[in-house]
Amino acid sequence: MKTLMITIFAIIKMTAFLLLCLGVVPTQMLVLALTHGQNAYVVPKFWHKGVCWIFNIRIATQNI
């Protein structure tokens, strides 16, 4: 039963990742076609935060 739940949870995560990518890629293409400069980095930042949230990745930054 535990392996079934792990499999289902993995499928849910991969589906969420696929849906995120399907929504972000066309949006980024549109942003790149219409704008230049710093605006081109807004959508990839959103994608990165979404991926970290889906896969429960924590990123710690430190001063060097």
Number of C-alpha atoms within 10 A of each C-alpha: 6 7 8 9 10 11 12 12 12 13 12 13 15 14 12 16 17 12 11 16 15 11 12 16 14 11 14 18 12 12 16 15 10 10 10 10 7 7 12 17 13 11 17 14 11 13 18 11 13 17 17 13 11 15 13 9 11 9 7 5 6 5 3 3
